[in-house]
Amino acid sequence: MAMQLNTSELDMAHDSVMKVSDWQSYGYDSGIQSGITTTTHSLRGTADDGDSEYTKKYTTTTTTTTYAHGALPEMESQLAMTRGQRVRAAMFPETLVEGTHILSTQTDPSQQTNVQKLAEPSQMLKTAIVQLINYQDDAELATRAVPELTKLLNDEDQVVVNKAAMVVNQLARKEASRRALMQSPQVVAAVVRTMQNTSDMETARCTASILHNLSHHREGLLSIFKSGGIPALVRMLSSPMESVLFYAITTLHNLLLHQEGAKMAVRLADGLQKMVPLLQKSNPKFLAITTDCLQLLSYGNQESKLIILANGGPEGLVHIMQHHNYEKLLWTTSRVLKVLSVCPSNKPAIVEAGGMQALGKHLNGSSPRLVQNCLWTLRNLSDAATKQDGLDGLLQVLVTQLSSTDQNVLTCSTGILSNLTCNNGRNKALVTQDNGVESLIQAILRSNNKEDITEPAVCALRHLTSRHPDAELAQNAVRQHYGIPTIVKLLNQPHYWPVIKATVGLIRNLALCPVNQGPIRDAGAITNLVRLLVKSHQDAQRHTTASSQTYQDGVRMEEIVEGCTGALHILARDPINRCEIIGLQTIPLLVQLLYSPIENVKRVAAGVLCELALDKQAAEMIDAEGASAPLMELLHSNNEGIATYAAAVLFRISEDKNSDYKKRVSVELTHSLFKHDPGAWEATHSMQLEGQPPVYSDEMEPGYPQYGGYPADMPMDHMMEPDLHDMVDGGYPIDVEYDPMLRQPYHDQYNHA
C-alpha cells in the first residue's frame, strides 16, 4: 500500500512538471513549481539585501534538469539519505571521515545551493564560539596564575625571575589574560621592579614587552603609571638592545598621549635628556615616535625647550629634515621644530644648524600637513634669519607660493618674505628680480582684506622699495602692475592700524620715484594721509591728556603721526602735490607738531614745512602761524636733520622780512647751525651782503639727493623698514611688530599640531 502511495505521489510530481512545461510554452509561469519568480526575502523590501544600489530590472537564471521517469524514485531516495551529511559537511567539515563522498544537489556550478550559502556564516559562528570559550579559559588561567607569578617575579634567583617574566610576557600577548594582569597592581609593580633591577637583557626585553602590551589599554596605562613605571622605562632608553628601546619609547609615547600626569613624570625622570640623543638613530619609524614624544613634552613648556637645546636637539632635528624622506617622520620632526621656533634661545640655534634651508626643501612636497608645518616654522624663524646666507632657493619658492589660494600659505609666505627682506639688500634684490613685487600685489588682492596677509605683504613691499640697488625698479614695478590704487585703498576705514602704518611707509617709499607722484595723488593718497594725520594727532593728544596708553592695535598713534607727516614730506616735493597739501589747511597742524616731545615727529614736520616754504604764500602762512619761535629753538637741536630743516624754513620765511629780522636769524644761525663750520657761514653771509637771494635747495640736506633718502648721518627713518614679524607657535594668526620694538610672540596654546 505504501509502495502504491509513493508511486502515486511520484506520478503527481511528474504531472506537475509537465504542466509547468505547458504553461511556459505560452510564456506564463506562476513560479509555484519552477521557482522562477522566487527571491530571498529582504529587510529593505528589495530583491537582495546585499545590493548597494536598487534597480527595477531583475534577471533570473533557471536551470531545468530532466530525469527519466524510472530514475526519480532512486534519486529522491539518495538525496533524502544524504541530507544530514550535506548539512554536516557544510557546517562541521572536520567531523567527516576522510574520503567520504557526498552527493551534491548543485546542478549549476555558478549557483550555490542553500546549504552551501550557509556554510561560511556557520563556520564564522563556530569560530566565534570557540574563541569565546578560549577567552574565558585564558582569563581564568591568568587569574589563577597571577599570585604565583607575582611571587616568582620577586624571587632572588634571576633564572626563576627570567622564566616568570617569559610566562607573564606570553600572557600579556592575549587579550583575556592581559586584562587579568592589568587588574592586578601587584603583578604590574613586580614587572616594573624587575625591569629596574635586572641586568639580564632577555629579562629586560620581556618586562619591557609586558608593559608595552599593557599600554594599549587605558587601564594598563594607569597601572603602569601608579606602579612607578615611567622612571623604569626612561632607564630602558639607555639599553643597547633595539627591541628594548622600541618597547620603552612606544610605551612612553602611549603614556604621554593618554595618561594624565605622565608628561611631568617623564620630565622629572630626565626623560628628555635620554630622548634627545636617540635622534642619532637611523630607523625612521623609531625616530617618528621619538620626535613625537619630544613634541608632547616641549609643547607649552619652556624648561623642556631649553633642555632639548642643551642636549643638541636643534642639530639632530635639522639633520633629520635634511637626510630623511619618510613623511610621518618629517611631519613629527617639523612639529617639534615648530614648537621650538618660538623659543628665543632655540630659534638662532635652529637657524645656525641650517634649519631654514632644511625646511625649505619640503615646501614643494606632496604632503599638505608637512608643507603647512614647514611654513609656520619658517615663519617663526624668519626674524632670526635676516642675515642668513644661502636662502636664494627658499626665496624663489616663497615667491611661487604667493600664487596659492590657501590663506594659511599666503599668511606664512608673506610673513617670511617680509622678515627675510628686512635690512637685507641681497634678499631684496633677489625677490625683486623674481617678480616678487607683482606676486605680493596679487596676494594683497586675493587676501579678502585679511590683515594677517595684507600687513606682511605691504611690509615686504615697503622693504623692496627702499635701500637696495633695485629699489627704483621695485618702485616702478608697483605702478606698472597697477598696485598704487590697491595700496592707497588700504588707508580707508575701517582702520587696522598695523596695516595703516605699513601702508603709509610704503607710500612714502613709492613717492621717492618722481614718476609715481602723479598716480599717488590721483589715487587720493594726499587727502587720506592728511585725514589720518589729523585723526591720529587728535587721538594722541587725547590719550596724552588722559595720561593713558596711546596704543591702538599695538601701534602708537605718534607713529602714525610721524609716518603720515614723513609721506607728506616726500610728496610735497612735487609742485602740484605741494599746492594740494597747502589747500588742505595742514600748515597750522604742522607748526603745532614742531612742539612735539618726539624728536622724529619734529624732524618730519620741519621737513614738510621746508618743502611747503618754497611757495611764498605758504611761507607767509607758516610765519603767520608763529612758526619762527619753535624753529629758532630747533636750530639748537642736537639732531642735525632737525637743525638743517629749521634753518631752511627760517631762511625762506625771512626773505621778505626787514633787515633787523634777517640779522637776528643770521646771529642765531651763527651760534647754532654753522658754529662748527665758520667757512660755510662766511660763504652764506657774503652771498647775502651781495644782495643775492640765498639758495635753499635740497642740497642743504647733507647727502640728500633729489627724491632720495634721508641724509646718511641722520637717524634712519624707522618707518621705512621696521622690522620683524614675530612668531606664532605653529599657530594661525601672525602677531607682528614693525619697528624696533617687537610685539610679544604668540604663546604655545596657538600651536597647531
C-alpha positions in Angstrom: 0.0 0.0 0.0 2.8 2.3 0.9 4.6 1.5 -2.3 1.4 2.3 -4.2 1.1 5.6 -2.4 4.7 6.6 -3.2 4.1 5.7 -6.8 1.0 7.9 -6.9 2.9 10.9 -5.4 5.7 10.5 -8.0 3.1 10.4 -10.8 1.6 13.6 -9.5 5.1 15.3 -9.3 5.7 14.2 -12.9 2.4 15.6 -14.0 3.2 18.9 -12.2 6.5 19.2 -14.1 4.6 18.6 -17.4 2.0 21.2 -16.6 4.7 23.8 -15.9 6.3 23.0 -19.2 3.0 23.5 -20.9 2.4 26.9 -19.2 6.0 28.0 -20.1 5.4 27.2 -23.7 2.8 30.1 -23.7 5.1 32.5 -21.8 3.3 32.2 -18.4 4.7 30.9 -15.2 3.3 31.3 -11.7 6.6 30.3 -10.1 4.9 27.9 -7.7 6.6 24.9 -9.3 9.5 26.3 -11.1 10.5 29.0 -8.6 11.4 31.4 -11.4 10.0 34.4 -9.7 11.1 33.4 -6.2 13.6 35.7 -4.5 15.1 35.9 -1.0 13.1 37.9 1.5 14.6 41.3 2.1 14.6 43.5 5.2 14.8 46.5 2.8 12.0 45.5 0.6 14.3 44.9 -2.3 15.3 41.8 -4.1 18.7 41.3 -2.3 19.9 42.8 0.9 23.4 42.6 -0.3 22.9 45.1 -3.2 24.3 48.6 -2.6 22.1 50.1 -5.4 18.5 49.4 -6.2 17.2 48.7 -9.7 13.8 47.9 -11.2 15.2 45.2 -13.6 15.8 41.8 -12.3 17.4 38.8 -14.1 16.7 35.3 -13.0 18.5 32.2 -14.4 16.6 29.0 -14.4 18.2 25.6 -14.7 15.9 22.7 -15.5 17.1 19.1 -15.1 15.1 16.3 -16.6 15.1 12.9 -15.1 13.8 9.7 -16.7 10.6 8.6 -15.1 12.1 5.5 -13.6 15.1 7.4 -12.1 13.1 9.8 -9.9 12.4 7.4 -7.0 16.1 6.3 -6.8 17.3 10.0 -6.9 14.9 11.1 -4.3 15.9 8.3 -2.0 19.6 9.1 -2.3 19.1 12.8 -1.7 16.9 12.1 1.4 19.5 9.8 2.9 22.4 12.2 2.4 20.6 15.4 3.5 22.2 15.2 7.0 25.6 14.5 5.6 25.4 17.6 3.3 24.5 19.8 6.2 27.2 18.3 8.4 29.8 18.7 5.6 28.8 22.4 5.2 28.8 23.3 9.0 31.2 20.8 10.5 33.5 19.5 7.8 36.1 18.3 10.4 33.6 15.6 11.6 33.5 13.8 8.2 35.6 10.6 7.6 38.3 11.3 5.2 37.5 10.2 1.7 33.7 10.3 2.2 31.8 11.2 -1.0 28.8 13.4 -0.5 26.1 13.6 -3.2 25.7 17.2 -4.4 22.4 18.8 -5.3 24.2 21.6 -7.2 23.2 21.5 -10.8 24.9 24.7 -12.0 28.5 25.4 -10.8 27.8 29.2 -11.0 25.0 29.0 -8.4 25.4 27.9 -4.8 22.8 25.7 -3.1 21.1 27.0 0.1 23.3 24.6 2.2 26.4 25.9 0.6 25.3 29.5 1.2 25.0 28.7 5.0 28.5 27.2 5.1 30.6 30.4 5.6 28.4 32.1 8.2 28.1 28.9 10.2 31.9 28.5 10.2 32.2 32.1 11.4 29.7 31.4 14.2 31.5 28.3 15.2 34.9 30.1 15.3 33.4 32.9 17.4 32.0 30.4 19.9 35.4 28.6 20.1 37.2 31.9 20.7 34.7 32.9 23.4 35.4 29.6 25.2 39.1 30.1 24.8 38.8 33.7 26.0 37.1 32.6 29.2 39.7 29.8 29.6 42.6 32.4 29.2 41.1 34.8 31.7 40.5 32.1 34.3 44.0 30.7 33.8 45.7 34.1 34.1 43.6 35.0 37.2 44.7 31.8 38.9 48.3 32.2 37.9 48.8 35.9 38.8 49.5 35.4 42.5 52.1 32.7 41.9 53.8 34.6 39.1 54.0 37.7 41.3 55.9 35.7 43.9 58.2 34.3 41.2 59.0 37.7 39.8 60.1 38.8 43.3 62.4 35.7 43.7 66.1 36.2 44.4 67.1 33.7 41.8 67.4 35.5 38.5 66.8 32.4 36.5 63.4 32.0 38.2 62.7 35.7 37.6 63.6 35.3 33.9 61.3 32.3 33.5 58.4 34.1 35.3 58.9 37.2 33.1 58.7 35.0 30.0 55.4 33.4 31.2 53.9 36.8 32.0 55.0 38.1 28.6 53.1 35.2 26.9 50.0 36.0 29.0 50.3 39.7 28.1 50.0 38.9 24.4 46.5 37.6 24.7 43.7 40.0 25.4 41.8 38.0 28.1 44.9 37.2 30.2 46.2 40.7 29.6 43.1 42.1 31.2 43.6 39.9 34.2 47.2 41.2 34.5 46.0 44.8 34.3 43.6 44.2 37.2 46.4 43.1 39.4 48.5 46.1 40.6 50.8 43.6 42.4 52.0 41.9 39.3 52.4 45.2 37.3 54.5 46.5 40.2 56.6 43.3 40.2 57.2 43.7 36.5 58.3 47.3 36.9 60.6 46.4 39.8 62.1 43.5 37.8 62.8 45.8 34.9 64.5 48.4 37.1 66.7 45.8 38.9 67.6 43.3 36.2 70.9 43.2 34.4 69.8 40.4 32.1 69.0 41.6 28.6 66.4 38.9 28.0 64.5 39.7 31.2 64.7 43.4 30.4 63.2 42.6 26.9 60.4 40.5 28.4 59.4 43.1 31.0 59.5 45.9 28.5 57.3 43.9 26.2 54.9 43.2 29.0 54.5 47.0 29.7 54.3 47.7 26.0 51.3 45.3 25.7 49.6 46.7 28.8 50.0 50.3 27.4 47.4 49.6 24.7 44.7 49.9 27.2 43.8 52.9 29.4 43.6 50.6 32.5 47.0 49.3 31.7 48.4 52.8 31.3 47.0 53.7 34.7 48.5 50.6 36.3 52.0 51.4 34.8 51.8 55.0 35.9 50.7 54.1 39.5 53.4 51.4 39.8 56.2 53.9 39.0 56.8 52.5 35.6 57.9 55.8 34.0 61.3 56.1 35.7 62.0 52.4 34.8 61.0 53.0 31.2 63.2 56.1 31.0 66.1 54.0 32.3 65.5 51.5 29.5 66.1 54.3 26.9 69.8 53.7 27.5 69.6 50.0 26.7 71.8 48.7 23.9 69.1 46.3 22.7 67.0 47.7 19.9 63.8 45.8 20.9 64.0 47.1 24.4 64.4 50.7 23.1 61.4 50.2 20.9 59.2 48.8 23.7 60.3 51.6 26.0 59.8 54.5 23.7 56.4 53.3 22.4 55.2 52.7 25.9 56.3 56.1 27.0 54.6 57.6 23.9 51.3 55.9 24.8 51.6 57.3 28.4 52.3 60.8 27.1 49.4 60.7 24.8 46.7 59.2 27.1 47.8 59.3 30.8 47.3 62.4 32.8 50.4 63.4 34.7 52.7 61.3 32.5 54.4 64.4 31.0 55.6 65.8 34.3 56.7 62.3 35.4 58.8 61.9 32.3 60.4 65.3 32.8 61.2 64.6 36.4 62.8 61.3 35.4 65.1 63.1 33.0 63.3 61.6 30.0 64.2 64.5 27.7 67.9 64.1 28.4 67.6 60.4 27.4 65.4 61.0 24.4 67.3 63.7 22.6 70.4 61.5 21.9 68.1 58.9 20.3 67.7 61.3 17.4 71.0 59.9 16.2 69.3 56.5 15.4 68.6 55.6 11.8 65.3 53.8 12.0 62.7 56.2 10.6 59.7 54.7 12.4 61.6 54.7 15.7 62.6 58.3 15.1 59.0 59.3 14.3 57.8 58.1 17.8 60.8 59.7 19.5 60.2 63.1 17.9 56.5 63.0 18.7 57.5 62.4 22.3 59.7 65.5 22.2 56.8 67.5 20.8 54.4 66.3 23.5 57.0 67.2 26.2 58.1 70.6 24.9 54.7 72.0 23.8 53.9 74.8 26.2 56.9 74.1 28.5 59.8 76.5 28.2 62.1 74.5 30.5 61.7 71.4 28.3 62.6 73.5 25.2 65.8 74.6 26.9 66.7 71.1 27.9 66.3 70.0 24.3 68.6 72.9 23.3 71.2 72.0 25.9 71.3 68.4 24.6 71.8 69.3 21.0 68.2 68.9 19.9 68.1 71.5 17.2 71.0 70.0 15.3 69.6 66.5 15.5 66.1 67.6 14.3 67.6 69.6 11.4 69.7 66.6 10.4 66.5 64.5 10.2 64.8 67.1 7.9 67.9 67.2 5.7 68.5 63.4 5.3 65.2 61.5 5.7 62.2 61.2 3.4 59.7 59.2 5.5 56.7 61.5 5.5 55.5 60.7 9.0 59.0 61.3 10.5 59.3 64.6 8.6 55.9 65.7 9.8 56.6 64.8 13.5 60.0 66.5 13.3 58.6 69.6 11.8 56.1 69.7 14.7 58.9 69.7 17.2 60.8 72.4 15.3 57.6 74.5 15.1 57.3 74.4 18.9 61.0 75.2 19.4 60.8 78.0 16.9 59.1 80.3 19.3 61.8 79.9 21.9 64.2 82.9 21.7 67.1 80.6 22.7 66.3 77.7 20.3 65.5 79.9 17.3 69.0 81.1 16.5 70.4 77.6 17.1 67.9 76.1 14.6 68.9 78.8 12.0 72.6 78.2 12.6 72.1 74.5 12.1 70.7 75.1 8.6 67.1 74.9 9.6 65.8 77.4 7.1 67.3 75.5 4.2 66.3 72.1 5.5 62.7 73.2 6.0 62.6 75.0 2.6 63.4 71.6 0.9 60.0 70.3 1.7 57.8 73.3 0.6 57.3 71.7 -2.8 56.4 68.3 -1.3 53.1 66.4 -1.8 52.1 66.3 1.9 49.9 69.3 2.8 50.4 68.8 6.5 54.2 68.8 6.2 54.2 71.9 4.0 52.0 73.7 6.4 54.2 72.9 9.4 57.4 73.9 7.5 55.8 77.2 6.5 54.7 78.1 10.0 58.2 77.1 11.4 59.9 79.1 8.8 57.6 82.0 9.6 58.6 81.8 13.2 62.3 81.5 12.5 62.5 84.2 9.8 63.1 87.1 12.1 66.3 85.4 13.3 67.4 84.6 9.7 67.6 88.1 8.2 71.4 87.9 7.9 71.4 84.2 6.9 73.1 83.3 3.6 72.1 80.7 1.1 68.4 81.4 1.1 68.1 82.1 -2.7 66.2 78.9 -3.4 63.9 79.4 -0.4 63.1 83.0 -1.6 62.2 81.7 -5.1 59.9 79.1 -3.7 58.2 81.6 -1.4 57.5 83.9 -4.3 56.0 81.0 -6.1 53.8 80.2 -3.0 52.3 83.6 -3.2 50.1 82.3 -6.1 48.4 79.8 -3.7 44.7 80.2 -2.9 45.3 78.8 0.6 45.0 81.6 3.2 47.4 79.9 5.6 50.1 79.5 2.8 49.7 83.2 1.9 49.9 84.2 5.6 53.1 82.4 6.1 54.7 83.2 2.8 54.1 86.9 3.1 55.4 86.9 6.7 58.6 85.1 5.8 59.3 87.3 2.9 58.7 90.4 5.0 61.2 89.3 7.6 63.8 88.0 5.2 63.8 91.2 3.1 64.2 93.4 6.3 67.6 95.2 6.2 69.0 92.6 3.7 69.8 94.2 0.4 70.7 90.9 -1.3 67.4 89.3 -0.4 65.5 92.4 -1.5 67.2 92.3 -4.9 66.6 88.6 -5.3 62.9 88.9 -4.6 62.5 92.0 -6.8 64.2 90.2 -9.7 62.0 87.1 -9.2 58.8 89.2 -9.8 58.2 89.4 -6.1 56.5 92.8 -6.4 53.8 91.6 -8.8 53.2 88.5 -6.7 52.8 90.5 -3.5 50.3 92.8 -5.1 48.3 89.8 -6.3 48.5 88.3 -2.8 47.0 91.6 -1.4 44.2 91.5 -4.0 43.4 87.8 -3.0 43.7 88.4 0.7 40.0 89.3 1.1 41.1 92.1 3.5 42.7 89.6 5.9 45.1 91.6 7.9 47.4 88.6 8.6 48.1 88.6 4.8 47.8 92.3 4.0 50.1 93.6 6.7 53.2 91.5 6.0 52.6 91.8 2.2 52.6 95.6 2.4 55.7 95.5 4.7 57.5 93.3 2.3 56.7 95.8 -0.5 57.9 98.6 1.8 61.3 96.7 2.2 61.6 96.1 -1.5 61.1 99.7 -2.4 63.9 101.2 -0.3 67.7 101.0 0.3 69.0 98.5 -2.2 70.2 98.7 -5.8 66.9 97.6 -7.4 64.7 99.8 -5.2 63.8 102.1 -8.0 62.9 99.0 -10.2 60.6 97.9 -7.4 59.0 101.3 -7.1 58.3 101.4 -10.8 57.0 97.8 -10.7 54.3 98.7 -8.2 53.0 101.3 -10.5 53.3 99.2 -13.7 51.3 96.4 -12.1 48.5 98.8 -11.0 49.4 98.4 -7.4 49.1 102.1 -6.3 45.3 102.3 -6.3 45.2 99.0 -4.4 47.7 100.2 -1.8 46.1 103.6 -1.3 42.7 101.9 -0.8 44.1 100.3 2.3 44.1 103.7 4.0 40.3 103.7 4.0 38.2 102.8 7.0 37.8 100.6 9.0 41.3 101.2 10.3 43.5 98.4 11.3 46.5 100.4 12.5 49.3 98.0 11.8 48.2 97.9 8.1 47.8 101.7 8.1 51.3 102.1 9.4 52.8 99.7 6.9 50.9 101.3 4.0 51.9 104.9 4.9 55.6 103.8 4.9 55.1 102.1 1.5 53.5 105.2 0.0 56.4 107.3 1.3 58.9 104.9 -0.4 56.9 104.9 -3.7 56.8 108.8 -3.7 60.6 108.7 -3.8 60.2 107.8 -7.5 59.2 111.1 -9.4 57.0 109.2 -11.9 54.9 107.8 -9.0 54.0 111.2 -7.6 51.1 111.8 -10.0 49.5 108.3 -9.7 49.7 108.6 -5.9 48.0 111.9 -6.0 45.3 110.7 -8.5 44.5 107.7 -6.2 43.6 110.1 -3.4 46.6 109.4 -1.2 47.2 113.0 0.0 43.6 113.5 1.2 43.8 110.2 3.1 47.2 111.0 4.6 46.0 114.4 5.9 42.8 112.8 7.3 44.8 110.1 9.1 47.3 112.7 10.3 44.5 114.8 11.9 42.8 111.7 13.5 46.0 110.2 14.9 47.2 113.5 16.3 43.8 114.1 18.0 43.9 110.5 19.4 47.5 111.0 20.6 46.6 114.4 22.3 43.5 112.9 23.9 45.5 110.0 25.4 48.3 112.3 26.5 45.8 114.4 28.3 44.2 111.4 30.0 47.7 110.0 30.9 46.9 106.7 29.4 48.4 104.4 26.7 48.3 105.7 23.2 48.4 102.2 21.6 45.7 101.0 19.2 46.0 97.5 17.8 49.6 97.6 19.2 50.5 100.8 17.3 51.2 104.1 19.0 49.3 107.0 17.4 52.6 109.0 17.5 54.0 106.5 14.9 51.1 107.2 12.6 51.6 111.0 13.0 55.3 110.5 12.2 54.5 108.2 9.2 51.9 110.4 7.6 54.0 113.6 8.0 57.0 111.8 6.5 55.0 110.7 3.5 53.6 114.2 3.0 57.2 115.5 3.2 58.2 113.4 0.2 55.0 114.1 -1.7 55.4 117.9 -1.2 58.5 117.8 -3.5 56.0 117.8 -6.4 54.7 121.4 -7.0 51.1 120.1 -7.7 51.1 117.9 -4.6 52.5 120.9 -2.6 49.6 123.1 -3.6 47.1 120.3 -2.7 48.7 119.9 0.8 48.6 123.6 1.4 45.0 123.7 0.3 44.0 121.1 2.9 44.9 123.6 5.7 47.7 121.5 7.0 50.1 124.3 8.0 48.6 125.1 11.4 48.9 121.4 12.4 52.4 121.1 11.1 53.5 124.1 13.1 51.9 122.6 16.2 53.9 119.4 15.6 57.1 121.4 16.0 56.4 121.4 19.7 56.1 117.6 19.9 58.2 115.9 22.5 59.1 113.2 20.0 62.2 114.1 18.0 61.3 112.2 14.9 57.9 114.0 14.7 59.7 117.3 15.0 62.1 116.3 12.2 59.4 115.2 9.7 57.2 118.2 10.5 60.1 120.6 9.9 60.8 118.7 6.6 57.3 119.2 5.3 57.4 122.9 6.2 60.8 123.2 4.5 59.2 121.9 1.2 56.0 124.0 1.6 58.0 127.1 2.3 59.2 127.0 -1.3 55.8 128.6 -2.1 55.9 132.2 -1.0 52.3 132.2 0.1 52.9 129.1 2.1 55.9 130.7 3.7 53.8 133.7 4.8 51.2 131.3 6.2 53.9 129.4 8.1 55.2 132.7 9.6 51.6 133.8 10.4 51.1 130.7 12.5 54.0 131.7 14.7 56.5 129.1 13.5 59.5 131.3 13.9 59.7 130.8 17.7 59.8 127.0 17.7 62.1 127.0 14.6 64.5 129.2 16.4 64.6 126.7 19.3 65.0 123.8 16.8 68.2 125.5 15.4 69.9 124.4 18.7 68.8 120.7 18.3 71.5 118.1 18.6 69.8 116.3 15.7 71.5 117.7 12.6 68.5 116.9 10.4 66.1 119.0 12.6 68.5 121.9 12.7 69.0 121.8 8.9 65.3 121.8 8.2 64.6 124.6 10.7 67.4 126.7 9.2 66.0 126.3 5.7 62.4 127.2 6.8 63.7 130.3 8.6 65.7 131.5 5.6 62.7 131.1 3.4 60.2 132.9 5.5 62.8 135.7 6.2 63.2 136.6 2.6 60.6 139.4 2.7 61.4 140.5 6.3 63.3 143.6 7.3 67.0 143.7 7.9 66.7 143.5 11.7 64.8 140.2 11.4 67.3 138.8 8.9 70.2 139.9 11.2 68.6 138.2 14.2 68.2 135.0 12.1 71.8 135.2 11.0 73.0 135.6 14.5 71.0 132.5 15.6 72.4 130.5 12.7 76.0 131.7 13.5 75.7 130.4 17.1 74.0 127.1 16.2 73.9 125.5 12.8 77.3 126.7 11.5 79.2 127.2 14.7 81.4 124.2 13.8 81.9 125.4 10.2 82.8 129.1 10.0 83.6 128.8 6.4 80.1 127.8 5.5 78.7 130.7 7.4 81.0 133.2 5.8 80.0 131.9 2.4 76.3 132.3 3.2 76.8 135.7 4.8 78.8 137.0 1.8 76.0 135.9 -0.5 73.6 138.0 1.5 75.9 141.0 1.5 76.0 140.9 -2.3 72.2 141.2 -2.2 71.7 137.8 -3.8 68.9 135.6 -2.5 70.1 132.5 -0.6 69.8 129.2 -2.3 67.7 126.8 -0.2 67.6 123.7 -2.4 67.7 120.1 -1.3 71.5 120.4 -1.3 71.2 121.9 2.1 70.4 118.4 3.3 73.7 116.6 3.6 73.7 113.6 1.3 70.1 114.1 0.5 69.7 113.6 -3.3 66.6 114.8 -5.1 63.9 112.1 -4.4 66.4 110.3 -2.4 66.6 109.1 1.2 67.2 111.0 4.4 70.8 112.2 4.9 73.1 109.3 5.7 74.1 110.8 9.1 70.5 111.4 10.2 68.7 108.9 12.3 67.2 106.3 10.0 63.6 106.7 9.4 62.3 103.6 11.0 59.0 103.9 9.1 60.9 102.8 6.1 62.0 99.5 7.3 60.6 98.4 10.6 61.4 95.2 11.0 60.4 91.8 12.0 57.2 89.9 12.2 57.4 87.9 15.4 56.2 84.4 16.0 53.3 82.0 16.3 53.8 78.6 18.0 52.5 76.8 14.9 49.5 78.8 15.0 47.3 80.5 12.6 47.3 84.4 13.1 50.5 86.3 12.9 51.4 88.7 15.7 53.7 91.2 14.1 55.6 94.3 15.1 57.2 96.5 12.7 59.7 99.0 14.2 62.5 98.3 16.7 60.2 97.2 19.5 58.8 93.7 18.7 55.4 92.6 19.9 55.2 89.6 22.2 55.1 86.3 20.3 52.0 84.1 20.3 52.2 81.5 23.1 52.1 77.7 22.8 48.3 77.5 23.1 48.1 78.7 19.5 50.2 75.9 18.2 48.7 73.6 15.6 49.9 70.1 15.7 
